[in-house]
Amino acid sequence: MGIPDSIKQKILQPFFTTKPTGQGTGLGLSLSYDIVIKGLGGELKVETKEGEFAEFIVILPIA
């Protein structure tokens, strides 16, 4: 639970994963970023405390 500060800046990059080779593509958060930020003009915020929680907040414009 929670995301270490050492990787927090990398989690939205394409193909970044902490899983072993062959498990996971590392595209989930990258695609989410592209859709929310680039496609819809919204915001994607990451709030986390290592060992406690990770929260992803999606904010979308009304119009």
PDB file of N, CA, C, O and CB in Angstrom:
ATOM      1  N   MET A   1       0.840  -1.174   0.000  1.00  0.00           N
ATOM      2  CA  MET A   1       0.000   0.000   0.000  1.00  0.00           C
ATOM      3  C   MET A   1       0.882   1.233   0.000  1.00  0.00           C
ATOM      4  O   MET A   1       1.946   1.261   0.618  1.00  0.00           O
ATOM      5  CB  MET A   1      -0.954   0.000   1.206  1.00  0.00           C
ATOM      6  N   GLY A   2       0.429   2.223  -0.686  1.00  0.00           N
ATOM      7  CA  GLY A   2       1.214   3.437  -0.808  1.00  0.00           C
ATOM      8  C   GLY A   2       2.301   3.294  -1.848  1.00  0.00           C
ATOM      9  O   GLY A   2       2.724   2.186  -2.178  1.00  0.00           O
ATOM     10  N   ILE A   3       2.744   4.414  -2.355  1.00  0.00           N
ATOM     11  CA  ILE A   3       3.756   4.427  -3.412  1.00  0.00           C
ATOM     12  C   ILE A   3       5.009   5.108  -2.872  1.00  0.00           C
ATOM     13  O   ILE A   3       4.935   6.241  -2.396  1.00  0.00           O
ATOM     14  CB  ILE A   3       3.229   5.156  -4.696  1.00  0.00           C
ATOM     15  N   PRO A   4       6.152   4.439  -2.937  1.00  0.00           N
ATOM     16  CA  PRO A   4       7.391   5.057  -2.454  1.00  0.00           C
ATOM     17  C   PRO A   4       7.723   6.327  -3.240  1.00  0.00           C
ATOM     18  O   PRO A   4       7.489   6.395  -4.447  1.00  0.00           O
ATOM     19  CB  PRO A   4       8.556   4.060  -2.552  1.00  0.00           C
ATOM     20  N   ASP A   5       8.260   7.316  -2.558  1.00  0.00           N
ATOM     21  CA  ASP A   5       8.645   8.571  -3.211  1.00  0.00           C
ATOM     22  C   ASP A   5       9.615   8.336  -4.363  1.00  0.00           C
ATOM     23  O   ASP A   5       9.620   9.085  -5.340  1.00  0.00           O
ATOM     24  CB  ASP A   5       9.271   9.522  -2.198  1.00  0.00           C
ATOM     25  N   SER A   6      10.433   7.296  -4.245  1.00  0.00           N
ATOM     26  CA  SER A   6      11.448   7.033  -5.267  1.00  0.00           C
ATOM     27  C   SER A   6      10.851   6.678  -6.629  1.00  0.00           C
ATOM     28  O   SER A   6      11.523   6.824  -7.650  1.00  0.00           O
ATOM     29  CB  SER A   6      12.351   5.913  -4.810  1.00  0.00           C
ATOM     30  N   ILE A   7       9.598   6.213  -6.661  1.00  0.00           N
ATOM     31  CA  ILE A   7       8.984   5.874  -7.950  1.00  0.00           C
ATOM     32  C   ILE A   7       7.747   6.710  -8.269  1.00  0.00           C
ATOM     33  O   ILE A   7       7.178   6.577  -9.352  1.00  0.00           O
ATOM     34  CB  ILE A   7       8.613   4.416  -7.966  1.00  0.00           C
ATOM     35  N   LYS A   8       7.333   7.554  -7.356  1.00  0.00           N
ATOM     36  CA  LYS A   8       6.104   8.339  -7.555  1.00  0.00           C
ATOM     37  C   LYS A   8       6.135   9.153  -8.850  1.00  0.00           C
ATOM     38  O   LYS A   8       5.110   9.268  -9.522  1.00  0.00           O
ATOM     39  CB  LYS A   8       5.888   9.277  -6.370  1.00  0.00           C
ATOM     40  N   GLN A   9       7.271   9.710  -9.207  1.00  0.00           N
ATOM     41  CA  GLN A   9       7.373  10.530 -10.412  1.00  0.00           C
ATOM     42  C   GLN A   9       7.364   9.692 -11.695  1.00  0.00           C
ATOM     43  O   GLN A   9       7.208  10.239 -12.786  1.00  0.00           O
ATOM     44  CB  GLN A   9       8.638  11.366 -10.358  1.00  0.00           C
ATOM     45  N   LYS A  10       7.530   8.383 -11.573  1.00  0.00           N
ATOM     46  CA  LYS A  10       7.628   7.510 -12.747  1.00  0.00           C
ATOM     47  C   LYS A  10       6.328   6.784 -13.086  1.00  0.00           C
ATOM     48  O   LYS A  10       6.196   6.257 -14.190  1.00  0.00           O
ATOM     49  CB  LYS A  10       8.711   6.497 -12.527  1.00  0.00           C
ATOM     50  N   ILE A  11       5.377   6.746 -12.173  1.00  0.00           N
ATOM     51  CA  ILE A  11       4.224   5.853 -12.335  1.00  0.00           C
ATOM     52  C   ILE A  11       3.317   6.190 -13.511  1.00  0.00           C
ATOM     53  O   ILE A  11       2.559   5.330 -13.959  1.00  0.00           O
ATOM     54  CB  ILE A  11       3.415   5.868 -11.093  1.00  0.00           C
ATOM     55  N   LEU A  12       3.373   7.411 -14.023  1.00  0.00           N
ATOM     56  CA  LEU A  12       2.530   7.787 -15.157  1.00  0.00           C
ATOM     57  C   LEU A  12       3.243   7.627 -16.497  1.00  0.00           C
ATOM     58  O   LEU A  12       2.665   7.910 -17.546  1.00  0.00           O
ATOM     59  CB  LEU A  12       2.064   9.217 -15.000  1.00  0.00           C
ATOM     60  N   GLN A  13       4.487   7.179 -16.464  1.00  0.00           N
ATOM     61  CA  GLN A  13       5.258   6.981 -17.696  1.00  0.00           C
ATOM     62  C   GLN A  13       4.869   5.657 -18.355  1.00  0.00           C
ATOM     63  O   GLN A  13       4.649   4.659 -17.668  1.00  0.00           O
ATOM     64  CB  GLN A  13       6.779   7.009 -17.399  1.00  0.00           C
ATOM     65  N   PRO A  14       4.783   5.650 -19.696  1.00  0.00           N
ATOM     66  CA  PRO A  14       4.457   4.401 -20.396  1.00  0.00           C
ATOM     67  C   PRO A  14       5.472   3.299 -20.088  1.00  0.00           C
ATOM     68  O   PRO A  14       6.677   3.544 -20.034  1.00  0.00           O
ATOM     69  CB  PRO A  14       4.397   4.643 -21.907  1.00  0.00           C
ATOM     70  N   PHE A  15       4.971   2.104 -19.891  1.00  0.00           N
ATOM     71  CA  PHE A  15       5.744   0.879 -19.688  1.00  0.00           C
ATOM     72  C   PHE A  15       6.449   0.800 -18.339  1.00  0.00           C
ATOM     73  O   PHE A  15       7.240  -0.116 -18.115  1.00  0.00           O
ATOM     74  CB  PHE A  15       6.755   0.751 -20.770  1.00  0.00           C
ATOM     75  N   PHE A  16       6.177   1.747 -17.432  1.00  0.00           N
ATOM     76  CA  PHE A  16       6.767   1.636 -16.097  1.00  0.00           C
ATOM     77  C   PHE A  16       5.954   0.634 -15.286  1.00  0.00           C
ATOM     78  O   PHE A  16       4.728   0.735 -15.224  1.00  0.00           O
ATOM     79  CB  PHE A  16       6.814   3.026 -15.380  1.00  0.00           C
ATOM     80  N   THR A  17       6.614  -0.314 -14.676  1.00  0.00           N
ATOM     81  CA  THR A  17       5.949  -1.282 -13.809  1.00  0.00           C
ATOM     82  C   THR A  17       6.912  -1.735 -12.725  1.00  0.00           C
ATOM     83  O   THR A  17       8.129  -1.719 -12.904  1.00  0.00           O
ATOM     84  CB  THR A  17       5.435  -2.494 -14.622  1.00  0.00           C
ATOM     85  N   THR A  18       6.350  -2.133 -11.612  1.00  0.00           N
ATOM     86  CA  THR A  18       7.155  -2.702 -10.531  1.00  0.00           C
ATOM     87  C   THR A  18       7.015  -4.220 -10.510  1.00  0.00           C
ATOM     88  O   THR A  18       7.612  -4.897  -9.673  1.00  0.00           O
ATOM     89  CB  THR A  18       6.739  -2.106  -9.171  1.00  0.00           C
ATOM     90  N   LYS A  19       6.221  -4.744 -11.437  1.00  0.00           N
ATOM     91  CA  LYS A  19       5.990  -6.190 -11.506  1.00  0.00           C
ATOM     92  C   LYS A  19       7.141  -6.872 -12.244  1.00  0.00           C
ATOM     93  O   LYS A  19       7.866  -6.235 -13.008  1.00  0.00           O
ATOM     94  CB  LYS A  19       4.643  -6.496 -12.208  1.00  0.00           C
ATOM     95  N   PRO A  20       7.299  -8.171 -12.006  1.00  0.00           N
ATOM     96  CA  PRO A  20       8.335  -8.922 -12.725  1.00  0.00           C
ATOM     97  C   PRO A  20       8.080  -8.932 -14.232  1.00  0.00           C
ATOM     98  O   PRO A  20       6.948  -8.734 -14.673  1.00  0.00           O
ATOM     99  CB  PRO A  20       8.407 -10.361 -12.200  1.00  0.00           C
ATOM    100  N   THR A  21       9.116  -9.160 -15.008  1.00  0.00           N
ATOM    101  CA  THR A  21       9.014  -9.234 -16.465  1.00  0.00           C
ATOM    102  C   THR A  21       7.944 -10.246 -16.860  1.00  0.00           C
ATOM    103  O   THR A  21       7.896 -11.358 -16.333  1.00  0.00           O
ATOM    104  CB  THR A  21      10.377  -9.615 -17.094  1.00  0.00           C
ATOM    105  N   GLY A  22       7.090  -9.843 -17.793  1.00  0.00           N
ATOM    106  CA  GLY A  22       6.029 -10.721 -18.264  1.00  0.00           C
ATOM    107  C   GLY A  22       4.723 -10.586 -17.509  1.00  0.00           C
ATOM    108  O   GLY A  22       3.718 -11.183 -17.893  1.00  0.00           O
ATOM    109  N   GLN A  23       4.727  -9.804 -16.435  1.00  0.00           N
ATOM    110  CA  GLN A  23       3.509  -9.595 -15.650  1.00  0.00           C
ATOM    111  C   GLN A  23       3.164  -8.117 -15.662  1.00  0.00           C
ATOM    112  O   GLN A  23       3.831  -7.313 -15.011  1.00  0.00           O
ATOM    113  CB  GLN A  23       3.681 -10.110 -14.190  1.00  0.00           C
ATOM    114  N   GLY A  24       2.141  -7.765 -16.390  1.00  0.00           N
ATOM    115  CA  GLY A  24       1.743  -6.368 -16.475  1.00  0.00           C
ATOM    116  C   GLY A  24       2.495  -5.648 -17.577  1.00  0.00           C
ATOM    117  O   GLY A  24       3.647  -5.961 -17.875  1.00  0.00           O
ATOM    118  N   THR A  25       1.821  -4.679 -18.174  1.00  0.00           N
ATOM    119  CA  THR A  25       2.425  -3.946 -19.293  1.00  0.00           C
ATOM    120  C   THR A  25       2.958  -2.584 -18.889  1.00  0.00           C
ATOM    121  O   THR A  25       3.777  -2.000 -19.599  1.00  0.00           O
ATOM    122  CB  THR A  25       1.419  -3.777 -20.398  1.00  0.00           C
ATOM    123  N   GLY A  26       2.501  -2.072 -17.750  1.00  0.00           N
ATOM    124  CA  GLY A  26       2.912  -0.734 -17.351  1.00  0.00           C
ATOM    125  C   GLY A  26       2.220   0.354 -18.150  1.00  0.00           C
ATOM    126  O   GLY A  26       2.743   1.460 -18.282  1.00  0.00           O
ATOM    127  N   LEU A  27       1.046   0.046 -18.684  1.00  0.00           N
ATOM    128  CA  LEU A  27       0.343   1.030 -19.508  1.00  0.00           C
ATOM    129  C   LEU A  27      -0.909   1.607 -18.846  1.00  0.00           C
ATOM    130  O   LEU A  27      -1.424   2.625 -19.308  1.00  0.00           O
ATOM    131  CB  LEU A  27      -0.036   0.406 -20.816  1.00  0.00           C
ATOM    132  N   GLY A  28      -1.403   0.994 -17.793  1.00  0.00           N
ATOM    133  CA  GLY A  28      -2.666   1.407 -17.187  1.00  0.00           C
ATOM    134  C   GLY A  28      -2.715   2.868 -16.771  1.00  0.00           C
ATOM    135  O   GLY A  28      -3.606   3.601 -17.201  1.00  0.00           O
ATOM    136  N   LEU A  29      -1.779   3.302 -15.948  1.00  0.00           N
ATOM    137  CA  LEU A  29      -1.788   4.689 -15.484  1.00  0.00           C
ATOM    138  C   LEU A  29      -1.384   5.652 -16.586  1.00  0.00           C
ATOM    139  O   LEU A  29      -1.852   6.789 -16.615  1.00  0.00           O
ATOM    140  CB  LEU A  29      -0.860   4.852 -14.294  1.00  0.00           C
ATOM    141  N   SER A  30      -0.526   5.215 -17.486  1.00  0.00           N
ATOM    142  CA  SER A  30      -0.127   6.053 -18.613  1.00  0.00           C
ATOM    143  C   SER A  30      -1.322   6.332 -19.522  1.00  0.00           C
ATOM    144  O   SER A  30      -1.524   7.468 -19.951  1.00  0.00           O
ATOM    145  CB  SER A  30       1.005   5.381 -19.409  1.00  0.00           C
ATOM    146  N   LEU A  31      -2.108   5.305 -19.814  1.00  0.00           N
ATOM    147  CA  LEU A  31      -3.310   5.490 -20.629  1.00  0.00           C
ATOM    148  C   LEU A  31      -4.324   6.371 -19.912  1.00  0.00           C
ATOM    149  O   LEU A  31      -4.964   7.221 -20.532  1.00  0.00           O
ATOM    150  CB  LEU A  31      -3.941   4.135 -20.970  1.00  0.00           C
ATOM    151  N   SER A  32      -4.469   6.168 -18.612  1.00  0.00           N
ATOM    152  CA  SER A  32      -5.379   7.005 -17.827  1.00  0.00           C
ATOM    153  C   SER A  32      -4.964   8.467 -17.907  1.00  0.00           C
ATOM    154  O   SER A  32      -5.804   9.351 -18.074  1.00  0.00           O
ATOM    155  CB  SER A  32      -5.413   6.543 -16.359  1.00  0.00           C
ATOM    156  N   TYR A  33      -3.672   8.715 -17.787  1.00  0.00           N
ATOM    157  CA  TYR A  33      -3.145  10.079 -17.887  1.00  0.00           C
ATOM    158  C   TYR A  33      -3.476  10.686 -19.250  1.00  0.00           C
ATOM    159  O   TYR A  33      -3.966  11.813 -19.330  1.00  0.00           O
ATOM    160  CB  TYR A  33      -1.619  10.087 -17.657  1.00  0.00           C
ATOM    161  N   ASP A  34      -3.209   9.944 -20.307  1.00  0.00           N
ATOM    162  CA  ASP A  34      -3.476  10.454 -21.659  1.00  0.00           C
ATOM    163  C   ASP A  34      -4.954  10.767 -21.865  1.00  0.00           C
ATOM    164  O   ASP A  34      -5.295  11.797 -22.446  1.00  0.00           O
ATOM    165  CB  ASP A  34      -3.014   9.442 -22.705  1.00  0.00           C
ATOM    166  N   ILE A  35      -5.826   9.891 -21.394  1.00  0.00           N
ATOM    167  CA  ILE A  35      -7.266  10.109 -21.570  1.00  0.00           C
ATOM    168  C   ILE A  35      -7.744  11.307 -20.758  1.00  0.00           C
ATOM    169  O   ILE A  35      -8.422  12.188 -21.286  1.00  0.00           O
ATOM    170  CB  ILE A  35      -8.051   8.855 -21.164  1.00  0.00           C
ATOM    171  N   VAL A  36      -7.391  11.340 -19.475  1.00  0.00           N
ATOM    172  CA  VAL A  36      -7.886  12.395 -18.585  1.00  0.00           C
ATOM    173  C   VAL A  36      -7.275  13.750 -18.921  1.00  0.00           C
ATOM    174  O   VAL A  36      -8.006  14.732 -19.049  1.00  0.00           O
ATOM    175  CB  VAL A  36      -7.588  12.042 -17.131  1.00  0.00           C
ATOM    176  N   ILE A  37      -5.968  13.828 -19.066  1.00  0.00           N
ATOM    177  CA  ILE A  37      -5.274  15.101 -19.271  1.00  0.00           C
ATOM    178  C   ILE A  37      -5.360  15.565 -20.721  1.00  0.00           C
ATOM    179  O   ILE A  37      -5.867  16.649 -21.012  1.00  0.00           O
ATOM    180  CB  ILE A  37      -3.813  14.976 -18.855  1.00  0.00           C
ATOM    181  N   LYS A  38      -4.863  14.737 -21.611  1.00  0.00           N
ATOM    182  CA  LYS A  38      -4.768  15.147 -23.016  1.00  0.00           C
ATOM    183  C   LYS A  38      -6.110  15.072 -23.741  1.00  0.00           C
ATOM    184  O   LYS A  38      -6.441  15.962 -24.524  1.00  0.00           O
ATOM    185  CB  LYS A  38      -3.753  14.282 -23.738  1.00  0.00           C
ATOM    186  N   GLY A  39      -6.875  14.026 -23.489  1.00  0.00           N
ATOM    187  CA  GLY A  39      -8.128  13.831 -24.203  1.00  0.00           C
ATOM    188  C   GLY A  39      -9.293  14.645 -23.678  1.00  0.00           C
ATOM    189  O   GLY A  39     -10.088  15.175 -24.454  1.00  0.00           O
ATOM    190  N   LEU A  40      -9.395  14.744 -22.359  1.00  0.00           N
ATOM    191  CA  LEU A  40     -10.560  15.388 -21.754  1.00  0.00           C
ATOM    192  C   LEU A  40     -10.260  16.730 -21.094  1.00  0.00           C
ATOM    193  O   LEU A  40     -11.180  17.421 -20.655  1.00  0.00           O
ATOM    194  CB  LEU A  40     -11.158  14.475 -20.745  1.00  0.00           C
ATOM    195  N   GLY A  41      -8.989  17.105 -21.018  1.00  0.00           N
ATOM    196  CA  GLY A  41      -8.624  18.383 -20.411  1.00  0.00           C
ATOM    197  C   GLY A  41      -8.816  18.431 -18.909  1.00  0.00           C
ATOM    198  O   GLY A  41      -9.057  19.496 -18.340  1.00  0.00           O
ATOM    199  N   GLY A  42      -8.710  17.281 -18.268  1.00  0.00           N
ATOM    200  CA  GLY A  42      -8.904  17.212 -16.826  1.00  0.00           C
ATOM    201  C   GLY A  42      -7.596  17.186 -16.059  1.00  0.00           C
ATOM    202  O   GLY A  42      -6.541  17.566 -16.567  1.00  0.00           O
ATOM    203  N   GLU A  43      -7.695  16.730 -14.826  1.00  0.00           N
ATOM    204  CA  GLU A  43      -6.532  16.618 -13.946  1.00  0.00           C
ATOM    205  C   GLU A  43      -6.489  15.211 -13.366  1.00  0.00           C
ATOM    206  O   GLU A  43      -7.531  14.596 -13.142  1.00  0.00           O
ATOM    207  CB  GLU A  43      -6.578  17.685 -12.809  1.00  0.00           C
ATOM    208  N   LEU A  44      -5.296  14.708 -13.125  1.00  0.00           N
ATOM    209  CA  LEU A  44      -5.095  13.429 -12.460  1.00  0.00           C
ATOM    210  C   LEU A  44      -4.099  13.670 -11.340  1.00  0.00           C
ATOM    211  O   LEU A  44      -2.921  13.933 -11.584  1.00  0.00           O
ATOM    212  CB  LEU A  44      -4.592  12.317 -13.459  1.00  0.00           C
ATOM    213  N   LYS A  45      -4.586  13.578 -10.112  1.00  0.00           N
ATOM    214  CA  LYS A  45      -3.736  13.842  -8.946  1.00  0.00           C
ATOM    215  C   LYS A  45      -3.448  12.536  -8.216  1.00  0.00           C
ATOM    216  O   LYS A  45      -4.289  11.639  -8.163  1.00  0.00           O
ATOM    217  CB  LYS A  45      -4.409  14.864  -7.987  1.00  0.00           C
ATOM    218  N   VAL A  46      -2.253  12.446  -7.660  1.00  0.00           N
ATOM    219  CA  VAL A  46      -1.844  11.270  -6.898  1.00  0.00           C
ATOM    220  C   VAL A  46      -1.506  11.717  -5.486  1.00  0.00           C
ATOM    221  O   VAL A  46      -0.605  12.529  -5.276  1.00  0.00           O
ATOM    222  CB  VAL A  46      -0.629  10.548  -7.566  1.00  0.00           C
ATOM    223  N   GLU A  47      -2.235  11.181  -4.530  1.00  0.00           N
ATOM    224  CA  GLU A  47      -1.951  11.415  -3.117  1.00  0.00           C
ATOM    225  C   GLU A  47      -1.549  10.069  -2.532  1.00  0.00           C
ATOM    226  O   GLU A  47      -2.279   9.090  -2.685  1.00  0.00           O
ATOM    227  CB  GLU A  47      -3.196  12.042  -2.352  1.00  0.00           C
ATOM    228  N   THR A  48      -0.410  10.004  -1.872  1.00  0.00           N
ATOM    229  CA  THR A  48       0.049   8.720  -1.352  1.00  0.00           C
ATOM    230  C   THR A  48       0.929   8.906  -0.121  1.00  0.00           C
ATOM    231  O   THR A  48       1.613   9.916   0.040  1.00  0.00           O
ATOM    232  CB  THR A  48       0.813   7.953  -2.430  1.00  0.00           C
ATOM    233  N   LYS A  49       0.884   7.911   0.724  1.00  0.00           N
ATOM    234  CA  LYS A  49       1.791   7.843   1.865  1.00  0.00           C
ATOM    235  C   LYS A  49       2.275   6.398   1.925  1.00  0.00           C
ATOM    236  O   LYS A  49       1.500   5.468   2.145  1.00  0.00           O
ATOM    237  CB  LYS A  49       1.087   8.294   3.225  1.00  0.00           C
ATOM    238  N   GLU A  50       3.568   6.243   1.724  1.00  0.00           N
ATOM    239  CA  GLU A  50       4.149   4.902   1.654  1.00  0.00           C
ATOM    240  C   GLU A  50       3.777   4.084   2.885  1.00  0.00           C
ATOM    241  O   GLU A  50       3.911   4.542   4.020  1.00  0.00           O
ATOM    242  CB  GLU A  50       5.676   4.984   1.516  1.00  0.00           C
ATOM    243  N   GLY A  51       3.310   2.873   2.637  1.00  0.00           N
ATOM    244  CA  GLY A  51       2.931   1.981   3.721  1.00  0.00           C
ATOM    245  C   GLY A  51       1.526   2.191   4.242  1.00  0.00           C
ATOM    246  O   GLY A  51       1.061   1.431   5.090  1.00  0.00           O
ATOM    247  N   GLU A  52       0.827   3.234   3.737  1.00  0.00           N
ATOM    248  CA  GLU A  52      -0.511   3.519   4.249  1.00  0.00           C
ATOM    249  C   GLU A  52      -1.586   3.545   3.172  1.00  0.00           C
ATOM    250  O   GLU A  52      -2.567   2.808   3.270  1.00  0.00           O
ATOM    251  CB  GLU A  52      -0.503   4.826   4.964  1.00  0.00           C
ATOM    252  N   PHE A  53      -1.425   4.383   2.138  1.00  0.00           N
ATOM    253  CA  PHE A  53      -2.486   4.496   1.141  1.00  0.00           C
ATOM    254  C   PHE A  53      -1.971   5.105  -0.152  1.00  0.00           C
ATOM    255  O   PHE A  53      -0.919   5.742  -0.187  1.00  0.00           O
ATOM    256  CB  PHE A  53      -3.636   5.328   1.685  1.00  0.00           C
ATOM    257  N   ALA A  54      -2.739   4.893  -1.210  1.00  0.00           N
ATOM    258  CA  ALA A  54      -2.528   5.569  -2.494  1.00  0.00           C
ATOM    259  C   ALA A  54      -3.911   5.952  -3.006  1.00  0.00           C
ATOM    260  O   ALA A  54      -4.814   5.118  -3.071  1.00  0.00           O
ATOM    261  CB  ALA A  54      -1.745   4.648  -3.538  1.00  0.00           C
ATOM    262  N   GLU A  55      -4.065   7.211  -3.365  1.00  0.00           N
ATOM    263  CA  GLU A  55      -5.354   7.722  -3.826  1.00  0.00           C
ATOM    264  C   GLU A  55      -5.136   8.454  -5.143  1.00  0.00           C
ATOM    265  O   GLU A  55      -4.256   9.308  -5.254  1.00  0.00           O
ATOM    266  CB  GLU A  55      -6.008   8.666  -2.761  1.00  0.00           C
ATOM    267  N   PHE A  56      -5.938   8.113  -6.129  1.00  0.00           N
ATOM    268  CA  PHE A  56      -5.880   8.763  -7.431  1.00  0.00           C
ATOM    269  C   PHE A  56      -7.158   9.564  -7.603  1.00  0.00           C
ATOM    270  O   PHE A  56      -8.257   9.014  -7.530  1.00  0.00           O
ATOM    271  CB  PHE A  56      -5.698   7.724  -8.590  1.00  0.00           C
ATOM    272  N   ILE A  57      -7.016  10.857  -7.830  1.00  0.00           N
ATOM    273  CA  ILE A  57      -8.159  11.754  -7.948  1.00  0.00           C
ATOM    274  C   ILE A  57      -8.262  12.218  -9.397  1.00  0.00           C
ATOM    275  O   ILE A  57      -7.316  12.780  -9.949  1.00  0.00           O
ATOM    276  CB  ILE A  57      -8.027  12.970  -6.978  1.00  0.00           C
ATOM    277  N   VAL A  58      -9.419  11.976 -10.002  1.00  0.00           N
ATOM    278  CA  VAL A  58      -9.677  12.387 -11.378  1.00  0.00           C
ATOM    279  C   VAL A  58     -10.648  13.558 -11.343  1.00  0.00           C
ATOM    280  O   VAL A  58     -11.743  13.453 -10.791  1.00  0.00           O
ATOM    281  CB  VAL A  58     -10.246  11.203 -12.236  1.00  0.00           C
ATOM    282  N   ILE A  59     -10.234  14.680 -11.942  1.00  0.00           N
ATOM    283  CA  ILE A  59     -11.072  15.872 -12.012  1.00  0.00           C
ATOM    284  C   ILE A  59     -11.321  16.174 -13.483  1.00  0.00           C
ATOM    285  O   ILE A  59     -10.385  16.373 -14.256  1.00  0.00           O
ATOM    286  CB  ILE A  59     -10.404  17.095 -11.282  1.00  0.00           C
ATOM    287  N   LEU A  60     -12.599  16.204 -13.859  1.00  0.00           N
ATOM    288  CA  LEU A  60     -12.973  16.453 -15.251  1.00  0.00           C
ATOM    289  C   LEU A  60     -13.739  17.762 -15.367  1.00  0.00           C
ATOM    290  O   LEU A  60     -14.530  18.098 -14.486  1.00  0.00           O
ATOM    291  CB  LEU A  60     -13.817  15.290 -15.804  1.00  0.00           C
ATOM    292  N   PRO A  61     -13.512  18.504 -16.445  1.00  0.00           N
ATOM    293  CA  PRO A  61     -14.257  19.748 -16.645  1.00  0.00           C
ATOM    294  C   PRO A  61     -15.727  19.441 -16.956  1.00  0.00           C
ATOM    295  O   PRO A  61     -16.051  18.397 -17.522  1.00  0.00           O
ATOM    296  CB  PRO A  61     -13.624  20.584 -17.790  1.00  0.00           C
ATOM    297  N   ILE A  62     -16.599  20.365 -16.576  1.00  0.00           N
ATOM    298  CA  ILE A  62     -18.030  20.179 -16.816  1.00  0.00           C
ATOM    299  C   ILE A  62     -18.360  20.354 -18.290  1.00  0.00           C
ATOM    300  O   ILE A  62     -19.133  19.579 -18.853  1.00  0.00           O
ATOM    301  CB  ILE A  62     -18.849  21.161 -15.974  1.00  0.00           C
ATOM    302  N   ALA A  63     -17.788  21.347 -18.901  1.00  0.00           N
ATOM    303  CA  ALA A  63     -18.123  21.602 -20.312  1.00  0.00           C
ATOM    304  C   ALA A  63     -16.901  21.493 -21.189  1.00  0.00           C
ATOM    305  O   ALA A  63     -16.994  21.675 -22.403  1.00  0.00           O
ATOM    306  CB  ALA A  63     -18.753  22.983 -20.479  1.00  0.00           C
TER     307      ALA A  63
END
